[in-house]
């Protein structure tokens, strides 16, 4: 199964190491579960309270190309903090067989 990783940190008070740790944990999860990482999307200093996140939007758009089957996130709040956005984008991903 091909997967991508989505990581982000929300404020300029946080450091780049925040996403590095997320990616490291997601890669370990993928390896443990037989998934191949085919891409990594990272938004820096972007809140998940909105979808105004360039790499997040690119990941959603790229899901229509059928190049990956799953999205791995360190914690669900990295994906979205707003229930509506979370449900909406999960639905789009499912529609694209992700």
N, C-alpha and C positions, 0 to 999 in steps of 0.2 A: 504494500500500500504506500503510495506517495503522499507525503504530507508537507505542509508549510508551517512555519512558526510565526506567530504574531506576538511581538513584545512592545511595551511602551512604558514610559514613565511620564508623570503628569505635570511636574513643575520644574522650573529652572533651579529649585533648591535641591533636587535630586541629581545624582551623578550618573554618568555613562555606565558605571559598573552595575547599576540597577538592571539595565537591559542585558548586560553580559551574563549576569547570574540567571536571569529568566531563560535566556537562550541555552545556557549550559544545562539547566534542569530539563528543559523541553527536549534537547538532544538526547539526554540520558533516557527520558521516557520513551522517545521514539525507538531508540536502540533496543531497549528492554521489550518493546512490543512489536518488533519486526517492521517498523515503518522506516521509509527512506525519506530524508529531508531533501526537498527539491527547491526550497526557497525560504527566505527569511524576510519578514516585513517588520520594520521598527519605526515607531513614531516617538520622537524625542520632545519632551516638554509639551505634551498634548494631553489634555484631559479626555477621559472617556465619557464625560457627561454629554458630549455632542459627538456627531460623526465627522466633525471638521478635523479629520486626521488623514493626511495624504497617503501614507502607506496602507492604512486600513482600507481606504476607498480603492486603492490600486489592487489590494488583495481580493476584495469583493469582485471587482471587475475581472481580474485574472481568473477567478473561479469559473467563469463561463468558458474558458479555453480547455477545460477538462484535463489540465496538467497535474492536478492534485486531487486527492480524495478526502483529505482531512485537514483541519486547522488545529494546531496544538498551541495552547496558551498556558502560561504558568498558573494563573488564577483567572477565574471567569471575569473578575472586575478589570482585567487587562483588555478584554474584548469590548465590554460596554458596562456602564454603570446605570444607564437608563433602561428600564424593563422593556419599554416600547422599542427602542433601538435594538436591544439584544434580540427580541423576538423577530423583528423585521429582518435583520441581517442573517439570523439563523435560517429564516424561511428562504431568503434569497440563496444562501449557500446550499440548502437542501434541494431547491429547485435546480441548481447546477450540479446535483449529485455529489455534493461535498458533505 
